[in-house]
C-alpha cells in the first residue's frame, strides 16, 4: 500500500486511513459533516497527492491532445486549464481529466486509479513528435477549498491570487518552493490546487494549517465525496466509466463534436442524437439515503439506478446521482426508490443540489 509524503501528518492528526486506489488515504479527521461544512463556510485542506500527472511536450503535443481528448484544446491559452475526457472509439469514457497549458508543454492530471491505463492509451497513440513523461511519483498535490481559501493562501505566497481566474493557474513560490497554483477544485467553492515537490509538500501543508489558524481544517476523502455529489461532479468508477459516454453523463458541454477528428467522435455524434439515458439529480422526498445500485421506479417500471448517493450535510436531505431513461429524466418527475424492502418517494431536480457556493468569488 502506497503512502503520500503527508502520511505522517495524517497519522499525527488522528485521521482514519483507508485503502484507496492503492494508497493509504485519510477518509476523515474530525468527522465528515464537520469537515464538509467547514469547506462550505470557511476552508478545508485536502491531500490529493494520489492523483496522476503527465507532461506532454513536443511540436505535435497540441494536435495530439486535441485528437486524444473530447474538448477543444485550441481554445485555451498558456496559463489556462481545461476540463476534458478521453474516450474509446465507441464513446466509452477512459478517464476524465484536467489539462494545464504551460508556455512550452501541457500537464494532464488524471484519476489515480487510471494512471497506468491512461498512460498505456496515450503511449499507444503517440506520434514521434510527441514526448510523454509520467511525473506522478515526483509530484504532490494539495487542494485548499472554501470561501476563505484565497485569504489563507495569499498569506504564504508571492502570487497575486486575485489575478488567477477560474480554471487558470500561475507559477509561484510557497515555503521557498516553486509551485503551480491553479484555481481549480472538486467542491463547488472558491479554491486552489497546489502542485509541488514531495520534499516540500509537508512544509506547505504546515504553513497553510498554521497561517489559516481557525479558518481551515484538514479534510478527508469522505467529505470530498459529499461536496462533489452536491455539485453533481461525476466520479470515475461511479458515475462515469468505459460503459458510459459523455453525452449521457451530462458532459456534452465538453464534447466538441464540431472540432476536427478525435477518438470517439462518430460514436459521440450519434449519442448526441440518440441518447437513451441521462445522469440526473435525485432528491429524497421521504426520509432515506439513496445508495449506489438502488433502483428507481416510475409506477411499476424500473427506469433508472443510483450511481452516487449520500445524506447531504448542506441540505439535510438524501441526495443521489442516477442514470434515468431519457423519457423520464425531466426535472420535477416524481419517482420511487427501492431501499431494502421499502419504496420511498423522490424527485428529479435541476442540478446542482447546492447552489450557494463561493466558486465565482
C-alpha positions in Angstrom: 0.0 0.0 0.0 1.5 3.3 -1.1 1.6 6.3 1.2 1.7 10.0 0.3 4.5 12.2 1.7 2.0 13.6 4.1 1.2 10.2 5.7 2.8 11.0 9.0 0.9 14.3 9.3 -2.4 12.3 8.8 -1.4 9.8 11.5 -0.5 12.6 13.9 -3.8 14.3 13.3 -5.7 11.1 14.1 -7.1 10.6 10.6 -9.0 7.5 9.8 -6.9 5.9 7.0 -8.4 3.6 4.4 -7.1 1.9 1.2 -7.9 4.0 -1.9 -6.6 3.2 -5.4 -3.5 1.6 -4.0 -2.8 4.3 -1.5 -3.5 4.6 2.3 -5.5 7.8 2.3 -7.3 9.9 5.0 -11.1 9.4 4.8 -11.8 11.8 7.7 -10.2 13.6 10.6 -12.7 15.4 12.8 -15.9 14.0 11.1 -17.4 14.1 7.7 -20.1 16.6 8.4 -17.8 19.0 10.3 -15.2 18.9 7.5 -17.9 19.3 4.8 -19.5 22.3 6.4 -16.1 23.9 7.1 -15.3 23.8 3.4 -18.6 25.4 2.6 -18.3 28.1 5.3 -14.5 28.7 5.6 -11.8 26.3 4.2 -10.6 22.7 4.2 -7.2 21.3 3.2 -7.1 18.1 1.3 -4.1 15.8 0.4 -4.8 14.6 -3.1 -1.3 13.6 -3.9 -2.5 10.2 -5.2 -3.7 11.8 -8.4 -1.6 11.2 -11.6 0.3 13.8 -13.6 1.7 13.5 -17.1 3.8 16.0 -19.0 3.1 16.2 -22.8 5.6 18.1 -24.9 7.0 18.3 -28.4 6.0 20.1 -31.5 3.0 17.8 -32.1 1.7 18.0 -28.5 -1.3 20.3 -29.2 -2.6 18.3 -32.2 -2.0 15.0 -30.3 -4.1 16.1 -27.3 -6.8 17.5 -29.5 -7.1 14.1 -31.1 -6.9 12.2 -27.8 -9.5 14.3 -25.9 -13.0 15.4 -26.5 -12.8 19.1 -25.6 -11.1 21.7 -27.9 -7.6 22.3 -26.6 -7.0 25.0 -29.3 -9.3 27.5 -27.3 -7.1 27.6 -24.2 -4.1 29.9 -23.9 -0.9 29.4 -21.9 -1.7 29.5 -18.1 -5.2 28.3 -18.7 -6.7 24.9 -17.8 -9.5 22.8 -19.3 -11.7 20.0 -18.1 -11.9 17.2 -20.6 -12.0 13.4 -21.1 -10.5 10.6 -23.2 -12.8 8.2 -24.9 -12.6 4.9 -26.8 -13.9 4.7 -30.3 -17.3 3.6 -29.0 -17.6 6.7 -26.9 -16.9 5.0 -23.6 -15.0 7.2 -21.1 -11.4 6.1 -20.4 -11.0 8.9 -17.9 -11.9 12.5 -17.2 -9.0 14.8 -16.6 -7.7 18.4 -16.4 -5.3 19.8 -19.0 -3.0 22.6 -17.9 -1.4 24.6 -20.7 2.1 25.9 -19.9 4.0 28.0 -22.5 6.1 25.1 -23.7 4.2 21.9 -22.6 1.0 20.5 -21.2 0.2 18.8 -17.9 -2.5 16.2 -17.7 -4.0 15.4 -14.3 -5.7 12.1 -14.2 -7.6 9.9 -11.7 -5.3 7.8 -9.6 -7.0 4.5 -10.4 -6.5 5.1 -14.1 -2.8 6.2 -14.2 -1.5 3.0 -15.8 -4.4 2.7 -18.2 -4.3 6.3 -19.3 -0.5 6.2 -19.8 -0.8 3.0 -21.9 -3.5 4.6 -24.0 -1.6 7.7 -24.6 1.6 5.8 -25.5 -0.2 3.5 -27.9 -1.4 6.5 -29.9 1.6 8.8 -29.6 3.3 10.1 -32.8 7.0 10.5 -33.0 6.9 14.3 -32.5 5.4 14.0 -29.0 7.0 13.2 -25.7 5.2 11.8 -22.7 6.6 11.8 -19.1 4.8 10.4 -16.1 5.7 12.6 -13.1 3.1 11.2 -10.7 5.6 9.8 -8.3 7.6 13.0 -8.2 4.6 15.3 -7.6 2.5 16.0 -4.6 -0.9 17.9 -4.7 -2.9 19.8 -2.1 -6.4 21.2 -2.5 -7.3 24.2 -0.4 -11.0 24.8 -0.8 -13.6 27.2 0.6 -14.6 30.9 0.7 -11.5 31.7 2.9 -9.0 29.8 0.8 -7.7 32.9 -1.0 -7.2 34.8 2.2 -5.3 31.9 3.7 -3.1 31.1 0.7 -2.3 34.8 0.0 -0.6 35.0 3.4 2.1 32.5 2.3 2.7 33.1 -1.4 4.0 35.9 -3.6 1.4 35.2 -6.3 -1.4 37.7 -6.6 -4.3 35.3 -6.3 -6.9 37.8 -7.3 -5.3 37.7 -10.8 -6.0 34.0 -11.2 -9.3 33.4 -12.8 -11.3 30.2 -12.6 -9.5 27.4 -14.5 -6.3 29.4 -14.8 -3.0 29.0 -13.0 0.3 30.6 -12.3 3.8 29.6 -11.1 4.7 31.0 -7.7 6.7 30.4 -4.5 5.5 28.9 -1.2 7.9 28.0 1.5 10.8 28.7 -0.9 9.4 26.1 -3.3 8.5 26.7 -6.9 4.9 25.5 -7.3 2.0 25.6 -9.7 -1.1 27.3 -8.1 -4.3 26.6 -10.0 -7.8 27.9 -9.4 -9.4 24.5 -9.8 -11.1 22.1 -7.4 -13.8 19.5 -6.9 -16.1 21.1 -4.3 -18.1 24.0 -5.9 -16.2 26.5 -3.7 -13.5 29.1 -4.3 -10.4 27.1 -4.1 -6.8 26.4 -5.3 -4.8 23.3 -6.1 -1.1 23.4 -5.4 1.3 21.2 -7.3 4.7 20.9 -5.6 7.6 18.5 -4.9 7.3 15.6 -2.5 10.2 17.1 -0.4 8.4 20.4 0.3 4.8 19.4 0.5 4.9 18.9 4.2 6.2 22.4 4.8 3.5 23.8 2.5 0.8 21.8 4.4 2.1 23.0 7.8 2.2 26.6 6.6 -1.4 26.6 5.4 -2.6 25.0 8.7 -0.5 27.4 10.8 -1.4 30.6 8.9 -5.0 29.5 8.5 -5.4 29.2 12.2 -9.1 28.8 12.9 -10.2 29.3 9.3 -9.0 25.9 7.9 -9.1 22.3 9.0 -7.7 19.1 7.4 -10.4 17.4 5.3 -10.6 13.8 4.1 -11.9 12.0 1.0 -15.3 11.3 2.6 -16.3 15.0 2.6 -14.7 15.5 -0.8 -17.2 12.9 -2.0 -20.2 14.6 -0.3 -19.1 18.0 -1.6 -18.7 16.9 -5.2 -22.0 15.0 -5.1 -23.8 18.2 -4.0 -22.4 19.8 -7.1 -23.2 16.9 -9.5 -19.5 16.4 -10.3 -19.0 13.0 -11.7 -16.7 10.4 -10.1 -14.9 8.0 -12.3 -15.9 4.4 -11.3 -19.3 5.5 -10.0 -21.0 7.9 -12.4 -18.7 7.5 -15.4 -16.6 4.7 -16.8 -15.9 2.9 -20.1 -19.6 1.8 -20.2 -20.9 5.4 -20.2 -20.4 8.2 -22.7 -20.0 11.9 -22.0 -23.4 12.8 -23.6 -25.5 10.7 -21.2 -23.2 11.7 -18.3 -24.2 15.4 -18.8 -20.8 16.3 -20.3 -21.9 17.4 -23.7 -20.6 20.8 -22.8 -17.0 19.5 -23.0 -17.7 17.3 -26.1 -16.8 19.3 -29.1 -18.4 17.3 -31.9 -17.7 20.0 -34.5 -13.9 20.1 -34.0 -11.5 18.1 -36.2 -11.1 14.3 -35.9 -10.8 12.9 -32.4 -11.1 9.4 -30.9 -14.8 8.6 -30.4 -16.2 11.5 -32.5 -18.5 9.4 -34.7 -20.0 7.5 -31.7 -20.5 10.6 -29.7 -22.2 12.4 -32.6 -24.7 9.6 -32.7 -25.1 9.5 -28.9 -25.8 13.3 -29.1 -28.9 12.5 -31.1 -30.0 9.1 -29.8 -29.1 9.2 -26.1 -31.3 6.7 -24.2 -30.5 7.7 -20.7 -29.3 10.7 -18.7 -27.4 11.4 -15.5 -29.7 13.3 -13.2 -30.0 14.7 -9.7 -32.3 12.8 -7.3 -33.6 14.4 -4.1 -35.5 12.3 -1.5 -39.0 13.4 -0.5 -39.2 10.6 2.1 -36.6 10.1 4.7 -33.9 7.9 3.4 -30.4 7.8 1.8 -30.1 6.7 -1.8 -27.0 4.4 -2.3 -25.1 3.2 -5.4 -27.1 0.4 -7.1 -30.5 1.3 -5.7 -33.2 1.1 -8.4 -35.6 3.9 -9.4 -39.2 3.2 -10.4 -41.9 5.1 -12.3 -45.0 3.3 -11.4 -44.2 -0.3 -11.8 -41.4 0.3 -14.4 -37.7 0.4 -13.4 -36.4 3.5 -15.1 -33.0 4.0 -13.5 -30.3 3.3 -11.0 -28.4 5.3 -8.4 -24.6 5.8 -9.1 -23.7 8.0 -6.2 -25.7 8.9 -3.1 -25.4 10.4 0.4 -27.1 12.4 3.1 -26.3 16.0 2.1 -24.7 17.8 5.0 -25.5 21.2 3.5 -29.2 20.4 2.7 -30.0 17.9 5.4 -31.7 15.5 2.9 -30.8 12.4 1.0 -29.5 13.1 -2.5 -28.1 11.0 -5.3 -27.0 10.9 -8.9 -28.7 8.4 -11.2 -28.9 7.3 -14.8 -32.6 7.6 -15.8 -34.3 6.7 -19.1 -34.4 9.9 -21.1 -38.1 9.6 -21.4 -38.4 10.0 -17.6 -35.5 12.4 -16.9 -37.2 15.8 -16.8 -36.8 17.8 -13.6 -39.9 17.6 -11.4 -40.5 14.0 -12.3 -41.5 12.1 -9.2 -40.1 8.6 -8.8 -39.9 5.8 -6.2 -36.6 4.4 -5.0 -36.3 0.9 -3.6 -34.4 1.0 -0.3 -34.2 -2.5 1.1 -37.9 -3.6 1.2 -39.4 -0.1 1.1 -40.4 2.1 -1.8 -39.7 5.7 -0.9 -40.6 8.9 -2.8 -38.0 11.1 -4.5 -37.9 13.7 -7.3 -35.6 14.7 -10.1 -34.3 18.2 -9.6 -32.2 20.6 -11.7 -28.5 20.4 -10.9 -26.6 21.2 -8.8 -28.1 20.3 -5.5 -26.1 23.1 -3.7 -26.3 26.5 -5.3 -24.8 28.9 -2.8 -21.1 28.1 -3.2 -18.3 30.7 -3.4 -16.9 29.3 -6.7 -17.1 32.6 -8.6 -16.0 34.9 -5.8 
